[in-house]
Structures are given as C-alpha cells and as structure tokens.
C-alpha cells in the first residue's frame, strides 16, 4: 500500500471516529436533556402538591383559629355568668341585711346554682367540690350551722370558682379513661384547658363535646412530648411562656 493510500485510510478513520464521537455525544446530551426535563416536571409536580398541602393546612389553621375564638367567647360569657351570680348574691345580701328568716330561700337558690356550675364546668375535682356544697346544704338543713355561716361559706365557694378561672398549676385527681378509673397528675390552665398524665405513661387532655367531658388519650409521640413539656414547666413553677399543645380548649361555666 502506497503512502498516499495509507494517508487516505487514516484520514477516513479519523473522520469516522469523529462522527461516532459526535453521535455518541449527541445521544448523551439528549439523554441528559430528557433527564433534566423529567426532573423539572417532577419539581413542578412537587411544587403544585406543596401548594395544595399548604392551602389545605392554612384552611385547617383558619378553621381551628375560628373555633378557638368562638370557644373563648363562650368561655368569657360563662365567666360573666358566674360573676353576675356572685354580684346578684351580694345585692341580695345588701337588700335582705342580716335577717336570718329571709336568708334561707336565697341560700337554697345559691347552693343549687353552685352545684350546676360545678357539674357542668371543667371536670376538676368535681366530686370533692360537689361534696363540699352538699355538706353546706345538709348542715344548713339540719341546723348544724347558722344561716349567716352558710352565707359566708356560699360566698367563699363563688369566690373559689372565680379564682379557678385564673389558676394554673399541677394537681392529682381520679380520672376516668373509658371504663377505667385512674389516679393521674393533671395540669389545669384556668378553666380553659386541662391535661393529664397517668403512672402508666398515658397522656391526653379533657375534651368537651356538647356539654359532656371526656378524657382523651393522645397516641402520637409529638402530642405526648408537647404535654410532657407543659408538665415539666409547671413542675418548675414556670407558668408563663409559649407552649405548643394539642387543641384542648374547653368551655367552663353554665349553659
């Protein structure tokens, strides 16, 4: 083979190799573009999905905020009712003076209203508080205490109910979860919310449904951790601050 023929052969080989490399490069670029396009479409899908999730979450927050605001308004109304009852009693005392013969009907009405407020309010030591009112009622009926003494005790009971609306702290009491009675630690936030923790590590909150209170156990770890944080803070006498908690707003007072 002549040198000229060899040169042509080498040149053809170079051209062929270049064409193959160019074609391979194009194919790789096409594949890369297709992958990028797929990635972009995937990102757009995720963006649309995140937008929908965000809208749904914001709608849920708005509904929850509206529900909480409505419950707070009803709670404030209930507090005003309790305050009005106390003022009514004070006015009746001023009107009737210290006449023992005139106090008994007023005391009977006041004791009945107290039992209603306690029975329909947040389930905090309900049995013990009702027992205290019933003892006043019984002692008054049997003549074990004077009407003036009963009046003083009734007034203190109304004052205690008003104090409870502002009281924040840790307590212990019997609660009923399903059909089971348990001694639990409870965290009471005024008469707006109440949380509990049991010795067997159940945690939850009080829920009000159409005037009936139940103790709801939370099962997700996030809610348990939130409740535990609240208990830890109250244990350390920390009663102010920002806490994220399960939605456990209840209504206290009378209907």
Phi, psi and omega in degrees: 000133182286163178299325180294317179297319178297320181296318179297318182297317180296317180297317179297321179296319180295316180298316180297316179296320179296319180296318179296317179296320180296316180295318179295321179295319178297316180298319179294320179295319179298316179298320180294318179296318179298320179294317179297320179296319178297317179298317180297315179299321177297319179295319177298320178297317179295321179298315178298318180295318178295324177298315180296317179296320180296316179298317179296319180294317179296323178295319179296316179298319181296318179295319180294319179297319179295320179294317179297319180296319179296319180293323178296319179298319179292324178296317179297323177296319179297320178296321178296325178296315179298318179295321179295322178298318180295319179292324178297317179297319179297318179295321179294324178296315180297323182287317186274342180068213184257021181289110183298326183294336183265350187278331189299314178300320179296318180295321179299315179296317181296319179293321178297317179295322178298316180297323179294315180299315181293317182295323184265355181272185180306137186284064179255110180046043186301313183298317181295318182292321177294322180298322178296318180292318180294329177292318177300315181299315181293314181297323178293317181295322182275354181080016179288336176229154178284163178295326177297319178294317178300319179299318179297319180291321179296316179300318179296325180292318176297319179296324179295321179296318178294321178298323182299330181294340181251350187282131176234126181178179179257140181216174173235140177197164175283134175232162181242116176251109187067240178256006187253131177271135180220145172274122186228159169274136178235142174251115183255125178254087187058225172245021182265324182213151175213127179245161181217156172219133182256162179300334179268024171069025169276141180225153180178201185211167178273135179236138180251117176238108178055043175086357179251129183262137176226155177263111185263126178272131175269143183248340181278144185296328181298312180294321178300316181296322179297316180293320179299320178299319178297314180297319179298318181295315181293327177297328179269012179067023176268110185246001176231151181143181181260123179232136172263122186224158172300151181291102186231028183290131178236174181244132179251159175110203183252163177272000000 
